[in-house]
Amino acid sequence: MCKGRAREILDQFFKELSPERSKQIEAVACDMWDPYITSSKEHAPSYKIVFEKFHVIKNYSKIIEKVKY
């Protein structure tokens, strides 16, 4: 979609999205990076945020390893 991981890049994407196209979006898929979550909630509060499976499993694996040992 855009090059880079800065919040400003995602903010710009939402600003350039037309209201008609914006209404068609039901969910935003992203990793668990805070700037993505914050920008999505600010510009698209009605969208559902869906975390990528890889990142969810990775974070749970870290917790399981801490509890396990």
mmCIF file as Biopython writes it, N, C-alpha, C and O atoms, coordinates in Angstrom:
data_model
#
loop_
_atom_site.group_PDB
_atom_site.id
_atom_site.type_symbol
_atom_site.label_atom_id
_atom_site.label_alt_id
_atom_site.label_comp_id
_atom_site.label_asym_id
_atom_site.label_entity_id
_atom_site.label_seq_id
_atom_site.pdbx_PDB_ins_code
_atom_site.Cartn_x
_atom_site.Cartn_y
_atom_site.Cartn_z
_atom_site.occupancy
_atom_site.B_iso_or_equiv
_atom_site.auth_seq_id
_atom_site.auth_asym_id
_atom_site.pdbx_PDB_model_num
ATOM 1   N N  . MET A ? 1  ? 0.821   -1.172  0.000  1.0 0.0 1  A 1 
ATOM 2   C CA . MET A ? 1  ? 0.000   0.000   0.000  1.0 0.0 1  A 1 
ATOM 3   C C  . MET A ? 1  ? 0.875   1.249   0.000  1.0 0.0 1  A 1 
ATOM 4   O O  . MET A ? 1  ? 0.743   2.088   -0.891 1.0 0.0 1  A 1 
ATOM 5   N N  . CYS A ? 2  ? 1.772   1.390   0.987  1.0 0.0 2  A 1 
ATOM 6   C CA . CYS A ? 2  ? 2.677   2.535   1.068  1.0 0.0 2  A 1 
ATOM 7   C C  . CYS A ? 2  ? 4.018   2.047   1.583  1.0 0.0 2  A 1 
ATOM 8   O O  . CYS A ? 2  ? 4.108   1.006   2.233  1.0 0.0 2  A 1 
ATOM 9   N N  . LYS A ? 3  ? 5.042   2.800   1.290  1.0 0.0 3  A 1 
ATOM 10  C CA . LYS A ? 3  ? 6.368   2.405   1.735  1.0 0.0 3  A 1 
ATOM 11  C C  . LYS A ? 3  ? 6.681   3.057   3.079  1.0 0.0 3  A 1 
ATOM 12  O O  . LYS A ? 3  ? 6.535   4.269   3.238  1.0 0.0 3  A 1 
ATOM 13  N N  . GLY A ? 4  ? 7.108   2.249   4.035  1.0 0.0 4  A 1 
ATOM 14  C CA . GLY A ? 4  ? 7.476   2.758   5.344  1.0 0.0 4  A 1 
ATOM 15  C C  . GLY A ? 4  ? 6.527   2.299   6.427  1.0 0.0 4  A 1 
ATOM 16  O O  . GLY A ? 4  ? 5.465   1.742   6.150  1.0 0.0 4  A 1 
ATOM 17  N N  . ARG A ? 5  ? 6.927   2.543   7.680  1.0 0.0 5  A 1 
ATOM 18  C CA . ARG A ? 5  ? 6.118   2.100   8.818  1.0 0.0 5  A 1 
ATOM 19  C C  . ARG A ? 5  ? 5.733   3.251   9.751  1.0 0.0 5  A 1 
ATOM 20  O O  . ARG A ? 5  ? 5.311   3.008   10.882 1.0 0.0 5  A 1 
ATOM 21  N N  . ALA A ? 6  ? 5.867   4.460   9.309  1.0 0.0 6  A 1 
ATOM 22  C CA . ALA A ? 6  ? 5.521   5.599   10.154 1.0 0.0 6  A 1 
ATOM 23  C C  . ALA A ? 6  ? 4.012   5.789   10.211 1.0 0.0 6  A 1 
ATOM 24  O O  . ALA A ? 6  ? 3.302   5.527   9.240  1.0 0.0 6  A 1 
ATOM 25  N N  . ARG A ? 7  ? 3.541   6.242   11.347 1.0 0.0 7  A 1 
ATOM 26  C CA . ARG A ? 7  ? 2.104   6.490   11.496 1.0 0.0 7  A 1 
ATOM 27  C C  . ARG A ? 7  ? 1.625   7.505   10.466 1.0 0.0 7  A 1 
ATOM 28  O O  . ARG A ? 7  ? 0.513   7.395   9.948  1.0 0.0 7  A 1 
ATOM 29  N N  . GLU A ? 8  ? 2.457   8.482   10.173 1.0 0.0 8  A 1 
ATOM 30  C CA . GLU A ? 8  ? 2.086   9.529   9.218  1.0 0.0 8  A 1 
ATOM 31  C C  . GLU A ? 8  ? 1.740   8.966   7.840  1.0 0.0 8  A 1 
ATOM 32  O O  . GLU A ? 8  ? 0.895   9.516   7.134  1.0 0.0 8  A 1 
ATOM 33  N N  . ILE A ? 9  ? 2.386   7.888   7.469  1.0 0.0 9  A 1 
ATOM 34  C CA . ILE A ? 9  ? 2.112   7.261   6.172  1.0 0.0 9  A 1 
ATOM 35  C C  . ILE A ? 9  ? 0.688   6.685   6.158  1.0 0.0 9  A 1 
ATOM 36  O O  . ILE A ? 9  ? -0.048  6.856   5.186  1.0 0.0 9  A 1 
ATOM 37  N N  . LEU A ? 10 ? 0.317   6.012   7.231  1.0 0.0 10 A 1 
ATOM 38  C CA . LEU A ? 10 ? -1.034  5.456   7.296  1.0 0.0 10 A 1 
ATOM 39  C C  . LEU A ? 10 ? -2.066  6.568   7.448  1.0 0.0 10 A 1 
ATOM 40  O O  . LEU A ? 10 ? -3.159  6.482   6.889  1.0 0.0 10 A 1 
ATOM 41  N N  . ASP A ? 11 ? -1.726  7.610   8.200  1.0 0.0 11 A 1 
ATOM 42  C CA . ASP A ? 11 ? -2.620  8.766   8.312  1.0 0.0 11 A 1 
ATOM 43  C C  . ASP A ? 11 ? -2.897  9.353   6.929  1.0 0.0 11 A 1 
ATOM 44  O O  . ASP A ? 11 ? -4.038  9.682   6.606  1.0 0.0 11 A 1 
ATOM 45  N N  . GLN A ? 12 ? -1.856  9.480   6.123  1.0 0.0 12 A 1 
ATOM 46  C CA . GLN A ? 12 ? -2.007  10.035  4.771  1.0 0.0 12 A 1 
ATOM 47  C C  . GLN A ? 12 ? -2.891  9.133   3.901  1.0 0.0 12 A 1 
ATOM 48  O O  . GLN A ? 12 ? -3.707  9.623   3.121  1.0 0.0 12 A 1 
ATOM 49  N N  . PHE A ? 13 ? -2.725  7.827   4.037  1.0 0.0 13 A 1 
ATOM 50  C CA . PHE A ? 13 ? -3.560  6.879   3.291  1.0 0.0 13 A 1 
ATOM 51  C C  . PHE A ? 13 ? -5.040  7.116   3.604  1.0 0.0 13 A 1 
ATOM 52  O O  . PHE A ? 13 ? -5.866  7.199   2.695  1.0 0.0 13 A 1 
ATOM 53  N N  . PHE A ? 14 ? -5.362  7.223   4.882  1.0 0.0 14 A 1 
ATOM 54  C CA . PHE A ? 14 ? -6.760  7.434   5.268  1.0 0.0 14 A 1 
ATOM 55  C C  . PHE A ? 14 ? -7.282  8.775   4.756  1.0 0.0 14 A 1 
ATOM 56  O O  . PHE A ? 14 ? -8.449  8.876   4.377  1.0 0.0 14 A 1 
ATOM 57  N N  . LYS A ? 15 ? -6.445  9.793   4.739  1.0 0.0 15 A 1 
ATOM 58  C CA . LYS A ? 15 ? -6.864  11.105  4.247  1.0 0.0 15 A 1 
ATOM 59  C C  . LYS A ? 15 ? -7.152  11.082  2.742  1.0 0.0 15 A 1 
ATOM 60  O O  . LYS A ? 15 ? -8.059  11.771  2.273  1.0 0.0 15 A 1 
ATOM 61  N N  . GLU A ? 16 ? -6.385  10.295  1.991  1.0 0.0 16 A 1 
ATOM 62  C CA . GLU A ? 16 ? -6.554  10.226  0.536  1.0 0.0 16 A 1 
ATOM 63  C C  . GLU A ? 16 ? -7.697  9.296   0.122  1.0 0.0 16 A 1 
ATOM 64  O O  . GLU A ? 16 ? -8.156  9.353   -1.019 1.0 0.0 16 A 1 
ATOM 65  N N  . LEU A ? 17 ? -8.146  8.462   1.015  1.0 0.0 17 A 1 
ATOM 66  C CA . LEU A ? 17 ? -9.233  7.534   0.719  1.0 0.0 17 A 1 
ATOM 67  C C  . LEU A ? 17 ? -10.538 8.319   0.618  1.0 0.0 17 A 1 
ATOM 68  O O  . LEU A ? 17 ? -10.864 9.099   1.513  1.0 0.0 17 A 1 
ATOM 69  N N  . SER A ? 18 ? -11.260 8.124   -0.433 1.0 0.0 18 A 1 
ATOM 70  C CA . SER A ? 18 ? -12.524 8.852   -0.601 1.0 0.0 18 A 1 
ATOM 71  C C  . SER A ? 18 ? -13.553 8.342   0.407  1.0 0.0 18 A 1 
ATOM 72  O O  . SER A ? 18 ? -13.485 7.191   0.840  1.0 0.0 18 A 1 
ATOM 73  N N  . PRO A ? 19 ? -14.501 9.196   0.777  1.0 0.0 19 A 1 
ATOM 74  C CA . PRO A ? 19 ? -15.541 8.757   1.718  1.0 0.0 19 A 1 
ATOM 75  C C  . PRO A ? 19 ? -16.331 7.550   1.199  1.0 0.0 19 A 1 
ATOM 76  O O  . PRO A ? 19 ? -16.731 6.684   1.978  1.0 0.0 19 A 1 
ATOM 77  N N  . GLU A ? 20 ? -16.551 7.499   -0.104 1.0 0.0 20 A 1 
ATOM 78  C CA . GLU A ? 20 ? -17.289 6.366   -0.683 1.0 0.0 20 A 1 
ATOM 79  C C  . GLU A ? 20 ? -16.523 5.056   -0.499 1.0 0.0 20 A 1 
ATOM 80  O O  . GLU A ? 20 ? -17.095 4.037   -0.113 1.0 0.0 20 A 1 
ATOM 81  N N  . ARG A ? 21 ? -15.237 5.101   -0.780 1.0 0.0 21 A 1 
ATOM 82  C CA . ARG A ? 21 ? -14.423 3.888   -0.627 1.0 0.0 21 A 1 
ATOM 83  C C  . ARG A ? 21 ? -14.252 3.543   0.843  1.0 0.0 21 A 1 
ATOM 84  O O  . ARG A ? 21 ? -14.242 2.370   1.218  1.0 0.0 21 A 1 
ATOM 85  N N  . SER A ? 22 ? -14.120 4.550   1.656  1.0 0.0 22 A 1 
ATOM 86  C CA . SER A ? 22 ? -13.945 4.329   3.085  1.0 0.0 22 A 1 
ATOM 87  C C  . SER A ? 22 ? -15.137 3.576   3.680  1.0 0.0 22 A 1 
ATOM 88  O O  . SER A ? 22 ? -14.959 2.710   4.537  1.0 0.0 22 A 1 
ATOM 89  N N  . LYS A ? 23 ? -16.333 3.901   3.235  1.0 0.0 23 A 1 
ATOM 90  C CA . LYS A ? 23 ? -17.546 3.246   3.743  1.0 0.0 23 A 1 
ATOM 91  C C  . LYS A ? 23 ? -17.611 1.768   3.394  1.0 0.0 23 A 1 
ATOM 92  O O  . LYS A ? 23 ? -18.300 1.001   4.066  1.0 0.0 23 A 1 
ATOM 93  N N  . GLN A ? 24 ? -16.896 1.359   2.342  1.0 0.0 24 A 1 
ATOM 94  C CA . GLN A ? 24 ? -16.915 -0.036  1.901  1.0 0.0 24 A 1 
ATOM 95  C C  . GLN A ? 24 ? -15.997 -0.928  2.735  1.0 0.0 24 A 1 
ATOM 96  O O  . GLN A ? 24 ? -16.124 -2.152  2.693  1.0 0.0 24 A 1 
ATOM 97  N N  . ILE A ? 25 ? -15.092 -0.343  3.477  1.0 0.0 25 A 1 
ATOM 98  C CA . ILE A ? 25 ? -14.132 -1.118  4.268  1.0 0.0 25 A 1 
ATOM 99  C C  . ILE A ? 25 ? -14.784 -1.584  5.567  1.0 0.0 25 A 1 
ATOM 100 O O  . ILE A ? 25 ? -15.391 -0.795  6.291  1.0 0.0 25 A 1 
ATOM 101 N N  . GLU A ? 26 ? -14.651 -2.861  5.842  1.0 0.0 26 A 1 
ATOM 102 C CA . GLU A ? 26 ? -15.228 -3.429  7.056  1.0 0.0 26 A 1 
ATOM 103 C C  . GLU A ? 26 ? -14.169 -3.711  8.116  1.0 0.0 26 A 1 
ATOM 104 O O  . GLU A ? 26 ? -14.461 -3.697  9.312  1.0 0.0 26 A 1 
ATOM 105 N N  . ALA A ? 27 ? -12.926 -3.969  7.670  1.0 0.0 27 A 1 
ATOM 106 C CA . ALA A ? 27 ? -11.883 -4.331  8.623  1.0 0.0 27 A 1 
ATOM 107 C C  . ALA A ? 27 ? -10.517 -3.887  8.102  1.0 0.0 27 A 1 
ATOM 108 O O  . ALA A ? 27 ? -10.303 -3.743  6.898  1.0 0.0 27 A 1 
ATOM 109 N N  . VAL A ? 28 ? -9.608  -3.676  9.043  1.0 0.0 28 A 1 
ATOM 110 C CA . VAL A ? 28 ? -8.229  -3.321  8.728  1.0 0.0 28 A 1 
ATOM 111 C C  . VAL A ? 28 ? -7.346  -4.404  9.326  1.0 0.0 28 A 1 
ATOM 112 O O  . VAL A ? 28 ? -7.387  -4.639  10.534 1.0 0.0 28 A 1 
ATOM 113 N N  . ALA A ? 29 ? -6.545  -5.067  8.493  1.0 0.0 29 A 1 
ATOM 114 C CA . ALA A ? 29 ? -5.627  -6.097  8.975  1.0 0.0 29 A 1 
ATOM 115 C C  . ALA A ? 29 ? -4.247  -5.481  9.151  1.0 0.0 29 A 1 
ATOM 116 O O  . ALA A ? 29 ? -3.748  -4.780  8.271  1.0 0.0 29 A 1 
ATOM 117 N N  . CYS A ? 30 ? -3.638  -5.752  10.302 1.0 0.0 30 A 1 
ATOM 118 C CA . CYS A ? 30 ? -2.306  -5.191  10.551 1.0 0.0 30 A 1 
ATOM 119 C C  . CYS A ? 30 ? -1.582  -6.023  11.597 1.0 0.0 30 A 1 
ATOM 120 O O  . CYS A ? 30 ? -2.167  -6.886  12.252 1.0 0.0 30 A 1 
ATOM 121 N N  . ASP A ? 31 ? -0.292  -5.738  11.736 1.0 0.0 31 A 1 
ATOM 122 C CA . ASP A ? 31 ? 0.434   -6.361  12.831 1.0 0.0 31 A 1 
ATOM 123 C C  . ASP A ? 31 ? 0.063   -5.594  14.103 1.0 0.0 31 A 1 
ATOM 124 O O  . ASP A ? 31 ? -0.781  -4.699  14.053 1.0 0.0 31 A 1 
ATOM 125 N N  . MET A ? 32 ? 0.652   -5.916  15.196 1.0 0.0 32 A 1 
ATOM 126 C CA . MET A ? 32 ? 0.254   -5.325  16.475 1.0 0.0 32 A 1 
ATOM 127 C C  . MET A ? 32 ? 1.080   -4.081  16.811 1.0 0.0 32 A 1 
ATOM 128 O O  . MET A ? 32 ? 1.328   -3.794  17.982 1.0 0.0 32 A 1 
ATOM 129 N N  . TRP A ? 33 ? 1.498   -3.353  15.794 1.0 0.0 33 A 1 
ATOM 130 C CA . TRP A ? 33 ? 2.319   -2.173  15.989 1.0 0.0 33 A 1 
ATOM 131 C C  . TRP A ? 33 ? 1.425   -1.010  16.394 1.0 0.0 33 A 1 
ATOM 132 O O  . TRP A ? 33 ? 0.468   -0.682  15.692 1.0 0.0 33 A 1 
ATOM 133 N N  . ASP A ? 34 ? 1.735   -0.392  17.521 1.0 0.0 34 A 1 
ATOM 134 C CA . ASP A ? 34 ? 0.895   0.651   18.101 1.0 0.0 34 A 1 
ATOM 135 C C  . ASP A ? 34 ? 0.513   1.796   17.152 1.0 0.0 34 A 1 
ATOM 136 O O  . ASP A ? 34 ? -0.653  2.190   17.140 1.0 0.0 34 A 1 
ATOM 137 N N  . PRO A ? 35 ? 1.437   2.346   16.360 1.0 0.0 35 A 1 
ATOM 138 C CA . PRO A ? 35 ? 1.040   3.422   15.452 1.0 0.0 35 A 1 
ATOM 139 C C  . PRO A ? 35 ? -0.041  3.015   14.448 1.0 0.0 35 A 1 
ATOM 140 O O  . PRO A ? 35 ? -0.888  3.836   14.095 1.0 0.0 35 A 1 
ATOM 141 N N  . TYR A ? 36 ? -0.027  1.770   13.984 1.0 0.0 36 A 1 
ATOM 142 C CA . TYR A ? 36 ? -1.071  1.302   13.070 1.0 0.0 36 A 1 
ATOM 143 C C  . TYR A ? 36 ? -2.421  1.249   13.775 1.0 0.0 36 A 1 
ATOM 144 O O  . TYR A ? 36 ? -3.440  1.667   13.225 1.0 0.0 36 A 1 
ATOM 145 N N  . ILE A ? 37 ? -2.412  0.733   14.994 1.0 0.0 37 A 1 
ATOM 146 C CA . ILE A ? 37 ? -3.652  0.616   15.759 1.0 0.0 37 A 1 
ATOM 147 C C  . ILE A ? 37 ? -4.222  2.007   16.048 1.0 0.0 37 A 1 
ATOM 148 O O  . ILE A ? 37 ? -5.415  2.248   15.864 1.0 0.0 37 A 1 
ATOM 149 N N  . THR A ? 38 ? -3.362  2.911   16.498 1.0 0.0 38 A 1 
ATOM 150 C CA . THR A ? 38 ? -3.791  4.269   16.835 1.0 0.0 38 A 1 
ATOM 151 C C  . THR A ? 38 ? -4.352  4.992   15.620 1.0 0.0 38 A 1 
ATOM 152 O O  . THR A ? 38 ? -5.416  5.607   15.701 1.0 0.0 38 A 1 
ATOM 153 N N  . SER A ? 39 ? -3.650  4.924   14.498 1.0 0.0 39 A 1 
ATOM 154 C CA . SER A ? 39 ? -4.107  5.598   13.284 1.0 0.0 39 A 1 
ATOM 155 C C  . SER A ? 39 ? -5.429  5.012   12.800 1.0 0.0 39 A 1 
ATOM 156 O O  . SER A ? 39 ? -6.330  5.753   12.408 1.0 0.0 39 A 1 
ATOM 157 N N  . SER A ? 40 ? -5.548  3.690   12.824 1.0 0.0 40 A 1 
ATOM 158 C CA . SER A ? 40 ? -6.779  3.037   12.374 1.0 0.0 40 A 1 
ATOM 159 C C  . SER A ? 40 ? -7.962  3.439   13.243 1.0 0.0 40 A 1 
ATOM 160 O O  . SER A ? 40 ? -9.046  3.715   12.729 1.0 0.0 40 A 1 
ATOM 161 N N  . LYS A ? 41 ? -7.760  3.472   14.552 1.0 0.0 41 A 1 
ATOM 162 C CA . LYS A ? 41 ? -8.848  3.853   15.461 1.0 0.0 41 A 1 
ATOM 163 C C  . LYS A ? 41 ? -9.247  5.312   15.278 1.0 0.0 41 A 1 
ATOM 164 O O  . LYS A ? 41 ? -10.423 5.660   15.384 1.0 0.0 41 A 1 
ATOM 165 N N  . GLU A ? 42 ? -8.271  6.156   15.004 1.0 0.0 42 A 1 
ATOM 166 C CA . GLU A ? 42 ? -8.553  7.584   14.846 1.0 0.0 42 A 1 
ATOM 167 C C  . GLU A ? 42 ? -9.303  7.876   13.552 1.0 0.0 42 A 1 
ATOM 168 O O  . GLU A ? 42 ? -10.277 8.629   13.551 1.0 0.0 42 A 1 
ATOM 169 N N  . HIS A ? 43 ? -8.850  7.283   12.455 1.0 0.0 43 A 1 
ATOM 170 C CA . HIS A ? 43 ? -9.421  7.598   11.140 1.0 0.0 43 A 1 
ATOM 171 C C  . HIS A ? 43 ? -10.579 6.698   10.745 1.0 0.0 43 A 1 
ATOM 172 O O  . HIS A ? 43 ? -11.383 7.064   9.887  1.0 0.0 43 A 1 
ATOM 173 N N  . ALA A ? 44 ? -10.673 5.554   11.346 1.0 0.0 44 A 1 
ATOM 174 C CA . ALA A ? 44 ? -11.706 4.599   10.955 1.0 0.0 44 A 1 
ATOM 175 C C  . ALA A ? 44 ? -12.269 3.890   12.185 1.0 0.0 44 A 1 
ATOM 176 O O  . ALA A ? 44 ? -12.101 2.678   12.326 1.0 0.0 44 A 1 
ATOM 177 N N  . PRO A ? 45 ? -12.932 4.625   13.074 1.0 0.0 45 A 1 
ATOM 178 C CA . PRO A ? 45 ? -13.395 4.003   14.323 1.0 0.0 45 A 1 
ATOM 179 C C  . PRO A ? 45 ? -14.426 2.893   14.143 1.0 0.0 45 A 1 
ATOM 180 O O  . PRO A ? 45 ? -14.602 2.065   15.037 1.0 0.0 45 A 1 
ATOM 181 N N  . SER A ? 46 ? -15.107 2.866   13.001 1.0 0.0 46 A 1 
ATOM 182 C CA . SER A ? 46 ? -16.114 1.816   12.787 1.0 0.0 46 A 1 
ATOM 183 C C  . SER A ? 46 ? -15.513 0.532   12.207 1.0 0.0 46 A 1 
ATOM 184 O O  . SER A ? 46 ? -16.170 -0.508  12.204 1.0 0.0 46 A 1 
ATOM 185 N N  . TYR A ? 47 ? -14.278 0.596   11.721 1.0 0.0 47 A 1 
ATOM 186 C CA . TYR A ? 47 ? -13.634 -0.600  11.166 1.0 0.0 47 A 1 
ATOM 187 C C  . TYR A ? 47 ? -13.246 -1.543  12.297 1.0 0.0 47 A 1 
ATOM 188 O O  . TYR A ? 47 ? -12.949 -1.115  13.412 1.0 0.0 47 A 1 
ATOM 189 N N  . LYS A ? 48 ? -13.256 -2.809  11.991 1.0 0.0 48 A 1 
ATOM 190 C CA . LYS A ? 48 ? -12.723 -3.795  12.915 1.0 0.0 48 A 1 
ATOM 191 C C  . LYS A ? 48 ? -11.227 -3.917  12.638 1.0 0.0 48 A 1 
ATOM 192 O O  . LYS A ? 48 ? -10.805 -3.906  11.481 1.0 0.0 48 A 1 
ATOM 193 N N  . ILE A ? 49 ? -10.436 -4.032  13.682 1.0 0.0 49 A 1 
ATOM 194 C CA . ILE A ? 49 ? -9.005  -4.252  13.515 1.0 0.0 49 A 1 
ATOM 195 C C  . ILE A ? 49 ? -8.754  -5.750  13.677 1.0 0.0 49 A 1 
ATOM 196 O O  . ILE A ? 49 ? -9.113  -6.348  14.691 1.0 0.0 49 A 1 
ATOM 197 N N  . VAL A ? 50 ? -8.139  -6.336  12.669 1.0 0.0 50 A 1 
ATOM 198 C CA . VAL A ? 50 ? -7.837  -7.759  12.666 1.0 0.0 50 A 1 
ATOM 199 C C  . VAL A ? 50 ? -6.320  -7.906  12.690 1.0 0.0 50 A 1 
ATOM 200 O O  . VAL A ? 50 ? -5.626  -7.445  11.784 1.0 0.0 50 A 1 
ATOM 201 N N  . PHE A ? 51 ? -5.813  -8.556  13.740 1.0 0.0 51 A 1 
ATOM 202 C CA . PHE A ? 51 ? -4.369  -8.751  13.841 1.0 0.0 51 A 1 
ATOM 203 C C  . PHE A ? 51 ? -3.948  -9.968  13.025 1.0 0.0 51 A 1 
ATOM 204 O O  . PHE A ? 51 ? -4.638  -10.987 13.004 1.0 0.0 51 A 1 
ATOM 205 N N  . GLU A ? 52 ? -2.816  -9.845  12.360 1.0 0.0 52 A 1 
ATOM 206 C CA . GLU A ? 52 ? -2.295  -10.952 11.563 1.0 0.0 52 A 1 
ATOM 207 C C  . GLU A ? 52 ? -1.958  -12.125 12.479 1.0 0.0 52 A 1 
ATOM 208 O O  . GLU A ? 52 ? -1.365  -11.950 13.543 1.0 0.0 52 A 1 
ATOM 209 N N  . LYS A ? 53 ? -2.339  -13.297 12.054 1.0 0.0 53 A 1 
ATOM 210 C CA . LYS A ? 53 ? -2.177  -14.519 12.848 1.0 0.0 53 A 1 
ATOM 211 C C  . LYS A ? 53 ? -0.731  -14.733 13.290 1.0 0.0 53 A 1 
ATOM 212 O O  . LYS A ? 53 ? -0.485  -15.127 14.430 1.0 0.0 53 A 1 
ATOM 213 N N  . PHE A ? 54 ? 0.209   -14.480 12.412 1.0 0.0 54 A 1 
ATOM 214 C CA . PHE A ? 54 ? 1.627   -14.680 12.727 1.0 0.0 54 A 1 
ATOM 215 C C  . PHE A ? 54 ? 2.015   -13.893 13.977 1.0 0.0 54 A 1 
ATOM 216 O O  . PHE A ? 54 ? 2.670   -14.431 14.869 1.0 0.0 54 A 1 
ATOM 217 N N  . HIS A ? 55 ? 1.615   -12.625 14.048 1.0 0.0 55 A 1 
ATOM 218 C CA . HIS A ? 55 ? 2.006   -11.763 15.164 1.0 0.0 55 A 1 
ATOM 219 C C  . HIS A ? 55 ? 1.307   -12.159 16.465 1.0 0.0 55 A 1 
ATOM 220 O O  . HIS A ? 55 ? 1.893   -12.053 17.542 1.0 0.0 55 A 1 
ATOM 221 N N  . VAL A ? 56 ? 0.075   -12.608 16.368 1.0 0.0 56 A 1 
ATOM 222 C CA . VAL A ? 56 ? -0.641  -13.066 17.559 1.0 0.0 56 A 1 
ATOM 223 C C  . VAL A ? 56 ? 0.056   -14.296 18.133 1.0 0.0 56 A 1 
ATOM 224 O O  . VAL A ? 56 ? 0.318   -14.356 19.335 1.0 0.0 56 A 1 
ATOM 225 N N  . ILE A ? 57 ? 0.353   -15.262 17.293 1.0 0.0 57 A 1 
ATOM 226 C CA . ILE A ? 57 ? 1.014   -16.492 17.744 1.0 0.0 57 A 1 
ATOM 227 C C  . ILE A ? 57 ? 2.400   -16.181 18.289 1.0 0.0 57 A 1 
ATOM 228 O O  . ILE A ? 57 ? 2.805   -16.751 19.303 1.0 0.0 57 A 1 
ATOM 229 N N  . LYS A ? 58 ? 3.125   -15.297 17.643 1.0 0.0 58 A 1 
ATOM 230 C CA . LYS A ? 58 ? 4.463   -14.920 18.102 1.0 0.0 58 A 1 
ATOM 231 C C  . LYS A ? 58 ? 4.409   -14.344 19.519 1.0 0.0 58 A 1 
ATOM 232 O O  . LYS A ? 58 ? 5.221   -14.706 20.370 1.0 0.0 58 A 1 
ATOM 233 N N  . ASN A ? 59 ? 3.454   -13.451 19.769 1.0 0.0 59 A 1 
ATOM 234 C CA . ASN A ? 59 ? 3.345   -12.852 21.104 1.0 0.0 59 A 1 
ATOM 235 C C  . ASN A ? 59 ? 2.906   -13.865 22.155 1.0 0.0 59 A 1 
ATOM 236 O O  . ASN A ? 59 ? 3.420   -13.858 23.273 1.0 0.0 59 A 1 
ATOM 237 N N  . TYR A ? 60 ? 1.962   -14.734 21.807 1.0 0.0 60 A 1 
ATOM 238 C CA . TYR A ? 60 ? 1.557   -15.768 22.755 1.0 0.0 60 A 1 
ATOM 239 C C  . TYR A ? 60 ? 2.696   -16.745 23.034 1.0 0.0 60 A 1 
ATOM 240 O O  . TYR A ? 60 ? 2.839   -17.217 24.162 1.0 0.0 60 A 1 
ATOM 241 N N  . SER A ? 61 ? 3.486   -17.045 22.050 1.0 0.0 61 A 1 
ATOM 242 C CA . SER A ? 61 ? 4.623   -17.952 22.243 1.0 0.0 61 A 1 
ATOM 243 C C  . SER A ? 61 ? 5.616   -17.376 23.245 1.0 0.0 61 A 1 
ATOM 244 O O  . SER A ? 61 ? 6.168   -18.112 24.063 1.0 0.0 61 A 1 
ATOM 245 N N  . LYS A ? 62 ? 5.845   -16.072 23.189 1.0 0.0 62 A 1 
ATOM 246 C CA . LYS A ? 62 ? 6.745   -15.426 24.156 1.0 0.0 62 A 1 
ATOM 247 C C  . LYS A ? 62 ? 6.208   -15.570 25.578 1.0 0.0 62 A 1 
ATOM 248 O O  . LYS A ? 62 ? 6.970   -15.847 26.504 1.0 0.0 62 A 1 
ATOM 249 N N  . ILE A ? 63 ? 4.924   -15.386 25.750 1.0 0.0 63 A 1 
ATOM 250 C CA . ILE A ? 63 ? 4.306   -15.510 27.072 1.0 0.0 63 A 1 
ATOM 251 C C  . ILE A ? 63 ? 4.380   -16.953 27.571 1.0 0.0 63 A 1 
ATOM 252 O O  . ILE A ? 63 ? 4.695   -17.198 28.736 1.0 0.0 63 A 1 
ATOM 253 N N  . ILE A ? 64 ? 4.091   -17.891 26.694 1.0 0.0 64 A 1 
ATOM 254 C CA . ILE A ? 64 ? 4.144   -19.297 27.084 1.0 0.0 64 A 1 
ATOM 255 C C  . ILE A ? 64 ? 5.550   -19.689 27.512 1.0 0.0 64 A 1 
ATOM 256 O O  . ILE A ? 64 ? 5.715   -20.420 28.488 1.0 0.0 64 A 1 
ATOM 257 N N  . GLU A ? 65 ? 6.554   -19.219 26.806 1.0 0.0 65 A 1 
ATOM 258 C CA . GLU A ? 65 ? 7.940   -19.520 27.165 1.0 0.0 65 A 1 
ATOM 259 C C  . GLU A ? 65 ? 8.297   -18.961 28.540 1.0 0.0 65 A 1 
ATOM 260 O O  . GLU A ? 65 ? 9.019   -19.606 29.301 1.0 0.0 65 A 1 
ATOM 261 N N  . LYS A ? 66 ? 7.802   -17.775 28.863 1.0 0.0 66 A 1 
ATOM 262 C CA . LYS A ? 66 ? 8.077   -17.188 30.187 1.0 0.0 66 A 1 
ATOM 263 C C  . LYS A ? 66 ? 7.407   -17.992 31.293 1.0 0.0 66 A 1 
ATOM 264 O O  . LYS A ? 66 ? 8.002   -18.213 32.348 1.0 0.0 66 A 1 
ATOM 265 N N  . VAL A ? 67 ? 6.177   -18.429 31.059 1.0 0.0 67 A 1 
ATOM 266 C CA . VAL A ? 67 ? 5.434   -19.186 32.068 1.0 0.0 67 A 1 
ATOM 267 C C  . VAL A ? 67 ? 6.014   -20.594 32.216 1.0 0.0 67 A 1 
ATOM 268 O O  . VAL A ? 67 ? 6.065   -21.149 33.314 1.0 0.0 67 A 1 
ATOM 269 N N  . LYS A ? 68 ? 6.444   -21.149 31.103 1.0 0.0 68 A 1 
ATOM 270 C CA . LYS A ? 68 ? 6.941   -22.519 31.074 1.0 0.0 68 A 1 
ATOM 271 C C  . LYS A ? 68 ? 8.221   -22.675 31.911 1.0 0.0 68 A 1 
ATOM 272 O O  . LYS A ? 68 ? 8.430   -23.717 32.533 1.0 0.0 68 A 1 
ATOM 273 N N  . TYR A ? 69 ? 9.054   -21.667 31.927 1.0 0.0 69 A 1 
ATOM 274 C CA . TYR A ? 69 ? 10.346  -21.779 32.619 1.0 0.0 69 A 1 
ATOM 275 C C  . TYR A ? 69 ? 10.384  -20.964 33.828 1.0 0.0 69 A 1 
ATOM 276 O O  . TYR A ? 69 ? 11.396  -20.944 34.528 1.0 0.0 69 A 1 
#
